[in-house]
Amino acid sequence: MREVQFYRAQSGSSPIEDFLDSLDARQAQKVIWVLRLIEELERIPQQYFKKISGSDDIWEVRVKAGRETFRLLGFLEGTKLVILVHAFKKKSQQIKKADIKLAERRKKEYLSR
């Protein structure tokens, strides 16, 4: 079993909580449902959780809610802890390099604390 945690900046703010607050109730419910799958399933289907190739061990959580697609980026700490550091509404096929770089920066900052 895994545990999903949300990154907090040194100021105490959480970009993941801010993102979830921006969603409507149905969208937020779907995101939470996918996060529970990640916590509870031994083997997570790739449609929900996949490593981003060419990144510094950044993983993406994939959520489709109606016509909207959301991505939450994070990393694994050990084998049981998933730290989510960035989230956004996906508008194109590929994840922008700027989003991956932001996730990598937050990962480094988190691990240095």
N, C-alpha and C positions, 0 to 999 in steps of 0.2 A: 504494500500500500504506500502511496506517495502522499506528500503534503504540498499544497500550493500556497505560496505566500506572495504578497505584493511588496515590491520594492518601495522604500521610503527614502526620499532625499534627506539630506542633513537638516533641512528646514522642517522636516516632519511631514511634508506633503507627499501624497501618493498619486502618481500619474495614472495608475490603474483604477483606483477608486474614483478619481476625477472623470476618467473615461466612462466607467460604469454609470456614474451619475448623469452623464450626458445622454444616455440611451433611454428609449421608452421602456416601459415595464416588460413588454413581451421580448424585446431584444436583450435586455439585461437578464431576464429569466433564462433565455437560451444560452447566453455566455456562461452563467452559473452552472447550468446543466452540463455543459461540455467540461467545465473545470472539475465537476464532481466525477465525470467519467475518468478524467486523468488521474484523479486521486484513487479511484476505486478499482479500475481495471488493471489486471496484470500486464496485458498486452493491449496497447492503445492503437486503434486503427489509424493509419496514416492520414486519413481524411480529417482527423482532429488534432494530431500532434506529429510534427515532423521537424527534423534537423534541417537548418538552412545551410546548404552547401556553400563553401567559400567564406564562411563566417568563423568567428572565434567561438565555436561551440554555442551558437545561438539557436534556440528552438522556437518554432512558431506553433501557437494554438490557433486552429482554424475554426471559425464559427460562421455558419450561414443561417441567417434569420430572415426568412422571406426573401426579398430581393437584395437585401444588404449582406455584405460579407465583411467580417471583422477579423483582424489579426491581433494577437497578443504575443509579444516577443519576450523571451526569457532565457534562462539557463538552468542547468542542473547543478545542484551543489550536493555532491555525493550521489547516491543512487535513489534516494527517497524524497529529496526536497527540490521543488521547482520554484524558482524565484522569477516572477513576471515583472519586467522593467519598463515595457512600452506597449501601447495599444493604439490602434487606429482603424478607421473604416477603409477597406481596400477598394480602390477604384480601378486598378489595372491588373494585368496578369502577374507582373513581377513586383516584388517588394522593392521599394526604392532603397538605394544604397544608403541614403541619409538616415532612413529608419533603422537599418542594420547597424550603422555606425553609432547612432544614439544608444541603441541597446548595448552595444559593446562597451561604450563609455560608462554607462550606468553599471554594467557588470563589474568593470574594473574598480569603479568607485565603491561599490558595495563590498567587494572582496578585500579592498584595502582598509576597510574600517575594522 
